[in-house]
Amino acid sequence: MTHSKPTSENSVDQRSAATTRSGDGRTERPPADASVRLALARPRDAEALRDAAVESFLDDRAAYGAMPPRIEEVAFHLQRIADRNYFTILCGGELAGAILVEPQSNDAAEVALFFVTPAFQNRRIGGRALELVEARYPHVTTWRLVTPSSDPRNRHFYERHGYRGVGTMAPEGRPGPTVTQYEKRTP
């Protein structure tokens, strides 16, 4: 297997996603048009990534009885960081989520883990993150991922970003949902 590397490796300090209160007590979030960037995750990010991943997948645990395997372990995040294909998603300098790319060949890769924390959802940050990760791997022409078949919101999101369902797969030997396998071809 050929391991692809991203085309650039800029990093910034991570901060947890925060909200602020306006003068009238309303919760405000940083604007979605604030710079959305990817940065290679670093070992010092592992605990924040674990916490953000767990927060992001709590609904999956409630709905399916499981989260993606091992995301609750700091060691999982450290291992993925060492592979140098794990990116933090930053919005206005704050940790908004992460995306893990697993190269499958010279021209194919899988989005193996992708999440945007609840405080940053519904602001087009996830779509921008997909665009940015695709730009970092210009040689990849086939992108793959899986998402729960029973989650219309996720399925709509991926379909809106050019992914097409190519099959389904039931979990083997562990709790979890049946997933839809998606694929996207880029020029």
C-alpha positions as CSV (number, residue, x, y, z in Angstrom):
1,M,0.0,0.0,0.0
2,T,1.3,3.4,-0.9
3,H,0.9,6.0,1.9
4,S,0.0,9.5,0.6
5,K,1.0,12.6,2.4
6,P,-0.8,15.9,2.4
7,T,0.6,18.7,0.3
8,S,1.1,21.2,3.1
9,E,1.6,21.0,6.8
10,N,0.7,24.2,8.6
11,S,-0.3,24.1,12.2
12,V,-1.7,26.4,14.8
13,D,-2.4,26.2,18.5
14,Q,-5.7,24.4,19.4
15,R,-8.4,25.8,21.7
16,S,-11.6,24.1,22.6
17,A,-14.7,25.3,20.7
18,A,-16.2,28.1,22.8
19,T,-19.3,30.1,22.7
20,T,-19.8,33.6,24.1
21,R,-22.7,35.4,25.6
22,S,-23.9,38.7,24.1
23,G,-25.1,41.6,26.3
24,D,-28.6,40.3,26.3
25,G,-27.6,36.8,27.3
26,R,-27.9,35.1,23.9
27,T,-25.3,32.5,23.0
28,E,-23.2,33.5,20.0
29,R,-20.9,31.3,18.0
30,P,-18.0,32.5,15.9
31,P,-19.2,33.2,12.3
32,A,-19.0,30.4,9.8
33,D,-17.2,32.6,7.4
34,A,-14.3,32.9,9.8
35,S,-11.3,31.2,8.3
36,V,-11.9,27.4,8.3
37,R,-8.5,25.7,8.1
38,L,-7.0,22.3,8.5
39,A,-3.9,21.7,10.4
40,L,-2.1,18.4,10.9
41,A,-3.0,17.1,14.4
42,R,-0.1,17.0,16.9
43,P,0.4,14.8,19.9
44,R,-0.6,17.6,22.2
45,D,-4.0,17.7,20.5
46,A,-4.8,14.1,21.3
47,E,-6.9,14.7,24.5
48,A,-8.8,17.6,22.9
49,L,-9.5,15.4,19.9
50,R,-10.8,12.6,22.1
51,D,-13.0,15.0,24.0
52,A,-14.3,16.6,20.8
53,A,-14.9,13.2,19.1
54,V,-16.8,11.8,22.1
55,E,-19.0,15.0,22.3
56,S,-19.7,14.8,18.5
57,F,-20.7,11.1,18.6
58,L,-22.9,11.1,21.7
59,D,-26.0,11.0,19.5
60,D,-24.6,7.9,17.8
61,R,-24.2,6.2,21.2
62,A,-27.8,7.0,22.1
63,A,-29.2,5.9,18.7
64,Y,-27.0,2.9,17.9
65,G,-25.5,1.9,21.2
66,A,-22.0,2.6,20.0
67,M,-19.6,5.2,18.7
68,P,-16.9,4.7,16.1
69,P,-14.4,2.2,17.5
70,R,-11.8,3.4,19.9
71,I,-12.5,7.2,19.6
72,E,-12.8,7.3,23.4
73,E,-9.1,6.3,23.8
74,V,-6.3,8.9,23.7
75,A,-4.0,6.2,22.3
76,F,-6.3,5.9,19.2
77,H,-5.8,9.6,18.5
78,L,-2.1,9.5,19.2
79,Q,-1.7,6.5,16.8
80,R,-3.6,8.4,14.0
81,I,-1.6,11.6,14.6
82,A,1.6,9.5,14.1
83,D,0.3,8.5,10.7
84,R,0.3,12.2,9.7
85,N,-3.1,12.1,7.9
86,Y,-5.2,13.3,10.8
87,F,-6.3,16.9,10.7
88,T,-7.9,19.3,13.1
89,I,-10.6,21.5,11.6
90,L,-10.2,25.0,12.9
91,C,-12.7,27.8,12.7
92,G,-11.5,31.2,13.8
93,G,-8.5,29.4,15.4
94,E,-10.8,27.2,17.6
95,L,-11.0,23.4,17.4
96,A,-14.2,22.7,15.4
97,G,-13.7,19.0,14.6
98,A,-11.3,16.7,12.8
99,I,-10.9,14.6,9.7
100,L,-8.8,11.4,9.3
101,V,-7.7,10.3,5.9
102,E,-6.5,6.8,5.2
103,P,-4.8,6.4,1.9
104,Q,-5.8,3.2,0.1
105,S,-3.6,3.6,-3.0
106,N,-1.9,6.3,-5.0
107,D,-5.3,7.6,-6.2
108,A,-7.8,6.5,-3.6
109,A,-8.4,7.4,0.0
110,E,-11.0,6.9,2.7
111,V,-12.3,9.5,5.1
112,A,-12.1,7.2,8.0
113,L,-13.3,9.6,10.7
114,F,-14.9,13.0,10.3
115,F,-16.7,15.1,12.8
116,V,-17.7,18.6,13.6
117,T,-18.4,19.4,17.2
118,P,-22.0,20.4,18.1
119,A,-21.1,24.0,18.7
120,F,-19.9,24.4,15.1
121,Q,-22.5,22.3,13.3
122,N,-24.9,23.7,10.7
123,R,-22.5,26.4,9.6
124,R,-21.0,24.9,6.4
125,I,-17.8,24.1,8.2
126,G,-18.0,20.4,7.4
127,G,-18.4,21.1,3.7
128,R,-15.5,23.5,3.7
129,A,-13.4,20.9,5.5
130,L,-14.1,18.3,2.8
131,E,-13.0,20.8,0.2
132,L,-9.8,21.5,2.0
133,V,-8.9,17.9,2.6
134,E,-9.5,17.1,-1.1
135,A,-7.2,20.0,-2.1
136,R,-4.5,18.6,0.2
137,Y,-4.5,15.3,-1.7
138,P,-4.8,16.4,-5.4
139,H,-3.7,13.0,-6.7
140,V,-6.6,11.3,-5.0
141,T,-9.4,10.7,-7.6
142,T,-11.6,8.3,-5.5
143,W,-12.7,9.2,-2.1
144,R,-14.6,6.7,0.1
145,L,-16.4,6.8,3.5
146,V,-19.2,5.2,5.4
147,T,-22.0,6.7,7.4
148,P,-25.0,5.2,9.3
149,S,-27.7,4.2,6.8
150,S,-30.4,5.4,9.2
151,D,-29.0,8.9,9.4
152,P,-30.7,11.0,6.7
153,R,-28.8,14.2,7.8
154,N,-25.4,12.7,7.3
155,R,-26.4,11.0,4.0
156,H,-27.9,14.2,2.6
157,F,-24.7,16.1,3.6
158,Y,-22.4,13.6,1.8
159,E,-24.7,13.4,-1.3
160,R,-24.7,17.2,-1.4
161,H,-20.9,17.1,-1.6
162,G,-20.7,14.7,-4.5
163,Y,-20.7,11.3,-2.7
164,R,-22.9,8.5,-4.1
165,G,-24.1,5.5,-2.2
166,V,-22.4,2.3,-3.5
167,G,-23.5,-0.3,-1.0
168,T,-24.4,-1.1,2.6
169,M,-22.6,-3.0,5.3
170,A,-23.8,-4.5,8.6
171,P,-21.5,-4.3,11.7
172,E,-19.5,-7.4,12.3
173,G,-19.1,-8.6,15.9
174,R,-19.8,-5.3,17.6
175,P,-22.8,-3.0,18.3
176,G,-23.5,-0.4,15.7
177,P,-25.6,0.6,12.8
178,T,-25.7,-0.7,9.3
179,V,-23.7,1.8,7.2
180,T,-24.0,3.1,3.7
181,Q,-20.8,3.0,1.8
182,Y,-20.1,6.2,-0.2
183,E,-17.8,7.0,-3.0
184,K,-16.8,10.3,-4.8
185,R,-14.8,10.5,-8.0
186,T,-12.9,13.7,-8.6
187,P,-11.3,14.8,-11.9
